[in-house]
Amino acid sequence: MRRFAVVFEKAESNWAAYVPDLPGCITTGSTLKETKHNIREAIELHLEAMREVEEPIPVPTASIHGRDSISSGTVVRNQPKC
């Protein structure tokens, strides 16, 4: 199972997440919990669409320096705003 890095960002009124190795794979949510759920689903759908059009699935290249891991096989980390 491939494990893709996910970046979570806290905005003023919601959360956002994206996958650096899967351009266009992004989501938002009202809470971090909702955003984690949404990004799992977004990754699954993104990879499914890539398979349908016979696009190669990229090998994860993003470096992980986080502390969390979610059970779908996606490694996550909080990304504080600078």
N, C-alpha and C positions, 0 to 999 in steps of 0.2 A: 504494500500500500504506500502510495506517495504521500508525503506530508508537506503541505504548502504553508508558508508563512502568511499570517494575516495581521494586518496593522489595524488597530482600533484607535479611533480619535474621538475625544469628547468635545462636542460643540456646546454652544450655549444652552440649547434646548433638546438636544438629542445626541445619539452616537452614530458614527459612521465606521465602516470597515471596508478594506479592499485587500486584494491578493496581488502582490507585486509580480508574481510569476504568471498570472492569468489576467492580462490586460482586459479591462472592461468588466471584471468580476468585482462588483461593488454592491454595497447595501447600506441601509440606515435602519435605525430603530429608536424607539422612545427610551429604552433602557439598554444597558450592556447585555443583560440576559436575552432580550429580544433580538439584539443585533447579532449575538453569537448564534442564535437559532437561525436567523435570516442568512448569515454568511455560510453556514453549513449547507443550507438549501441552495444558495446561489452557486456554490462550488459544484455541487452535484449536478445542477442543471447546466452549468457552463461546460463541464467535462462531457456530459451527455450530448450537448450540441456539437462539441468538437468531434466526438466519435461519429455522430450522424453524418457530418460532412467530410469525414475521413481526414481531419486535421490532426497532426501529431500532438500528443499530450506532452507538454514540456516537462523536462526534468527540473525539479525545484532547485533554484540557485540562490534564493534569498538566505542571508545569514540570520540565524535565530539567536537572540540574546534575551529571551523572555523567561517568564516564570510559570505560565499557565499552559495547559494542554487540554484540548477538548476531545471527547471520545471519538469523533468522526475521523480522526487521523489528521486533523488540521492543527498545527501548532499556532498558538496565538500569543500576542504580547500587547500590553497597553502602550500606546504611543502618546506621551504627554506633549502638549503644545509648548513650543519654545517661546 
